[in-house]
């Protein structure tokens, strides 16, 4: 499957999901997974579609949703989306709030690390472009989010006076 075919298939899949044609969407994601069996986003979509099945449907069992999420985490251990979905599964489907908390805590931690990296990169870019006021505002925002972070505090020294 080439890139344009893949994009078209994803658009069809998203349209099916948006139109609440969940059985059709599951068939589409299954077809895509045949071509891309290690796609984390497809594995997560499949798990989500399985979870919203109704009692009378002939969709796969919920254990398959969990296996899809576990494979997605194995492939991308830092995926915030997957960690959140696994937390939601444990909380709402499996009724395991303790393990849900572990997944949510990991998702928060990963999100914080990503946010910090984005803030540092933005501040450095603003400084390089001479956008001192914007860099100062971004730095102040960063200090409220990460008050004791050495990387953030050291950026103060890079700001021109």
Secondary structure, DSSP 8 states (H G I E B T S, - for coil): --HHHHHHHHHHHHHHHHTT-HHHHHHHHHHHHHH-TT-HHHHHHHHHHHHT--TTS----HHHHHHHHHHHHHH-TT-HHHHHHHHHIIIIIS--HHHHHHHHHHHHHHHHHHHHHHHHHHHHHHHHTT-HHHHHHHHHHHHHHSTT-HHHHHHHHHS--
